[in-house]
Amino acid sequence: MEVTGYWYREGKIFDLGANKHIGLIFKYPEIFNLTLDYIKKVYNEFGEKIGFEGNAREVLIKQVSKDGWIRIRHYGRPRDYWSIQYDKYTLRKKDVKGIVEYLISENGIMDKYDEIDLLGYDDVTQFTYPFIKGGAEKFLKEHSNIEHCNVQLINDFTLFRTL
């Protein structure tokens, strides 16, 4: 069960709520450095309906991650955890740390013991910080030497164009 999701890039985070990540890619392709024609082409290659949560969606999300976009999703039952997906961990670890700090500090969006799964598309990194072993707090302790990254909430997704 999906609870909430976010898009993040260059210090800016946007709360999707329960909306789909691919929905914003389709609605605002230019913000993701894509075109509507290209998105349609990718969906046609897989024989999928636009917006379908299948192979085309995966290709597009992996592609925009190469431009610095990070996908965040909080899942509820049966396993409560946060999924954070990016291109390469070495390029995004400062951002990932900033995201986790922001989500914990902002009205308890994330609990410091919440489980976190990190996944790198290009470098095939995968890290899990389970609740039972300290979750988000353990991640932050392990990354305490990484410079702080300020994260700003953007309420209007179209502002990503101008900021």
C-alpha positions in Angstrom: 0.0 0.0 0.0 1.5 3.3 -1.1 1.2 6.1 1.5 3.0 9.1 0.0 5.7 9.9 -2.6 8.1 12.7 -3.5 10.2 13.9 -6.4 13.5 15.5 -5.4 16.2 17.3 -7.4 18.9 19.8 -6.5 17.7 20.6 -3.0 14.0 20.8 -3.9 11.4 18.3 -2.9 7.8 18.0 -4.0 5.2 16.0 -2.2 3.1 13.9 -4.5 0.8 12.5 -1.9 -0.6 9.3 -3.2 -0.2 10.4 -6.8 2.0 8.4 -9.2 5.5 9.5 -10.1 5.0 8.7 -13.7 1.9 11.0 -13.7 4.1 14.1 -13.2 6.6 12.9 -15.8 3.6 12.7 -18.2 2.1 16.0 -17.1 5.3 18.0 -17.1 7.7 16.3 -19.5 9.8 19.5 -20.1 10.6 19.7 -16.4 12.1 16.2 -16.7 14.0 17.2 -19.9 11.7 14.9 -22.0 9.0 15.5 -24.6 5.5 14.1 -24.8 6.3 12.5 -28.1 9.3 10.7 -26.6 7.2 9.4 -23.6 4.5 8.1 -26.1 7.3 6.4 -28.1 8.6 4.6 -25.0 5.1 3.4 -24.0 4.4 2.3 -27.6 7.7 0.3 -27.6 6.3 -1.8 -24.7 2.7 -1.8 -26.0 1.5 -0.2 -22.8 -1.1 2.4 -22.2 0.4 5.8 -21.2 0.6 6.1 -17.4 0.6 2.3 -16.9 2.8 1.2 -14.1 4.9 -1.2 -16.2 8.1 -1.5 -18.2 7.8 1.9 -19.9 7.4 3.6 -16.6 10.5 1.9 -15.2 12.6 3.0 -18.3 11.4 6.6 -17.9 12.1 6.8 -14.2 15.5 5.4 -14.7 16.2 7.9 -17.4 15.2 11.0 -15.4 17.3 9.7 -12.5 20.3 10.2 -14.7 19.4 13.9 -14.7 19.5 14.1 -10.9 15.9 13.2 -10.1 15.4 11.1 -7.0 12.2 9.1 -6.5 10.9 8.6 -2.9 8.0 6.5 -1.9 6.6 5.5 1.5 4.9 2.2 1.5 2.6 1.0 4.3 1.3 -2.5 4.8 2.3 -5.2 4.8 5.9 -3.9 5.1 6.2 -0.3 6.2 9.3 1.2 4.6 10.7 4.1 2.5 12.1 3.5 -1.0 14.6 6.0 -2.3 15.8 5.5 -5.9 18.6 7.4 -7.7 21.1 6.8 -10.5 24.5 6.5 -8.7 25.0 6.4 -5.0 28.4 8.2 -5.2 26.7 11.1 -7.0 23.5 11.3 -4.8 24.6 10.3 -1.2 24.6 13.9 0.0 21.1 14.4 -1.5 19.8 11.2 0.0 21.1 12.2 3.4 19.4 15.6 3.0 16.2 14.0 2.0 16.2 11.7 5.1 17.1 14.6 7.4 14.3 16.7 5.9 11.7 14.0 6.2 12.6 13.3 9.8 12.7 17.0 10.8 9.5 18.2 9.0 6.6 17.3 11.3 7.7 13.7 11.7 7.0 12.7 8.1 9.5 10.0 8.6 10.3 8.4 12.0 14.0 8.1 12.9 13.5 4.3 13.1 11.6 3.9 9.8 13.1 1.4 7.5 14.8 2.7 4.4 15.6 0.9 1.1 18.1 2.7 -1.2 18.4 1.6 -4.8 20.8 2.8 -7.5 19.7 2.2 -11.0 23.0 2.7 -12.8 25.5 1.4 -10.2 23.2 -1.3 -9.0 23.7 -0.3 -5.3 21.2 -1.5 -2.8 21.2 -0.7 0.9 18.6 -1.6 3.5 18.4 0.1 6.9 15.8 -2.0 8.7 13.8 -0.7 11.6 15.1 -3.4 13.9 18.7 -2.2 13.3 18.0 1.5 13.7 16.5 2.4 10.3 16.9 6.1 9.3 18.8 7.0 12.4 21.5 4.3 11.6 21.7 5.6 8.0 22.3 9.2 9.3 24.9 8.0 11.8 26.8 6.1 9.1 26.7 9.3 6.9 27.5 11.8 9.6 30.7 12.8 7.8 28.8 13.8 4.6 28.2 17.5 4.2 24.7 18.8 5.1 22.3 19.4 2.2 19.5 21.9 2.6 16.2 20.7 1.3 13.3 23.0 0.4 9.7 22.0 -0.1 8.2 23.1 -3.4 4.4 23.3 -3.2 3.9 23.9 -6.9 5.7 21.4 -9.2 5.9 23.9 -12.0 8.4 25.9 -9.8 11.0 23.3 -10.6 11.3 25.1 -14.0 12.4 28.4 -12.5 14.3 27.5 -9.3 
